[in-house]
Amino acid sequence: MLSNENISANHLDIGVGTGYFLDKCEFPSTTPKLTLLDLNLNSLESCAKRVYRYKPAIHVGNVLKPLDISETYDSVGLSYLLHCLPGTMRDKAIVFQNIKTVLNPNGGVFGTTILGKGVSRNPMAQVLMGIYNSFGIFSNTHDKLSDLEFILKENFRTCSTHMVGCVAFFTGHL
């Protein structure tokens, strides 16, 4: 699992959803410093409840704006978030610029996103992505791997990507 390979004991998770991945990952410490950030207070509360054993701090915030967090982190996770943000992948570069302000030297970001261009999808995935994009749940019609790689290289000293189906897994380190 990508999270286990990249998560630190000093972690910020952005776009927390239900907290499924945080609940299943293995932190390198039994007492990690965990902070959750999301626009949706309901998601934050649900995730915090799911991972209560870590006593997470929660922040309501928008990753498309400068982050109003005074702490810094060794890792930042973005699981299945980028495809939900408005604009093209290049527009979403602001996310990584904002994250860099809260990363410690040598810190890293990791995550996943569903791409909409240059990937093969089965018929069901095509229908679902069409529906999600038409309702504004997703904004990934034009998101492609080369643009993700470009913005990672623009923001991080080292980075990597790999594909599983239409999902891009990515990392970047300062």
QUIBEL-V482283 format. One record per residue. N is the residue number from 1. NEAR is the number of other C-alpha atoms within 8 Angstrom. Layout:
<<N | NEAR> <N | NEAR>>
This chain:
<<1 | 5> <2 | 8> <3 | 13> <4 | 9> <5 | 6> <6 | 10> <7 | 12> <8 | 10> <9 | 12> <10 | 10> <11 | 15> <12 | 12> <13 | 12> <14 | 13> <15 | 12> <16 | 14> <17 | 8> <18 | 8> <19 | 12> <20 | 9> <21 | 8> <22 | 8> <23 | 8> <24 | 6> <25 | 9> <26 | 6> <27 | 10> <28 | 8> <29 | 6> <30 | 5> <31 | 6> <32 | 12> <33 | 9> <34 | 13> <35 | 11> <36 | 15> <37 | 14> <38 | 15> <39 | 8> <40 | 7> <41 | 8> <42 | 6> <43 | 11> <44 | 16> <45 | 8> <46 | 10> <47 | 13> <48 | 13> <49 | 7> <50 | 10> <51 | 12> <52 | 8> <53 | 4> <54 | 9> <55 | 8> <56 | 11> <57 | 7> <58 | 9> <59 | 9> <60 | 10> <61 | 9> <62 | 9> <63 | 11> <64 | 8> <65 | 8> <66 | 7> <67 | 11> <68 | 5> <69 | 6> <70 | 5> <71 | 5> <72 | 9> <73 | 12> <74 | 14> <75 | 15> <76 | 15> <77 | 13> <78 | 14> <79 | 12> <80 | 11> <81 | 11> <82 | 11> <83 | 13> <84 | 11> <85 | 9> <86 | 8> <87 | 9> <88 | 10> <89 | 13> <90 | 9> <91 | 7> <92 | 13> <93 | 9> <94 | 9> <95 | 10> <96 | 11> <97 | 9> <98 | 13> <99 | 11> <100 | 9> <101 | 8> <102 | 12> <103 | 14> <104 | 8> <105 | 6> <106 | 8> <107 | 11> <108 | 13> <109 | 12> <110 | 16> <111 | 13> <112 | 13> <113 | 12> <114 | 11> <115 | 16> <116 | 12> <117 | 9> <118 | 7> <119 | 9> <120 | 6> <121 | 9> <122 | 6> <123 | 6> <124 | 7> <125 | 8> <126 | 9> <127 | 8> <128 | 8> <129 | 10> <130 | 8> <131 | 8> <132 | 10> <133 | 12> <134 | 7> <135 | 7> <136 | 8> <137 | 8> <138 | 12> <139 | 12> <140 | 15> <141 | 8> <142 | 9> <143 | 13> <144 | 12> <145 | 9> <146 | 6> <147 | 10> <148 | 11> <149 | 11> <150 | 8> <151 | 11> <152 | 11> <153 | 10> <154 | 6> <155 | 10> <156 | 10> <157 | 8> <158 | 8> <159 | 12> <160 | 8> <161 | 9> <162 | 7> <163 | 8> <164 | 7> <165 | 7> <166 | 11> <167 | 10> <168 | 13> <169 | 13> <170 | 11> <171 | 11> <172 | 13> <173 | 11> <174 | 11>>
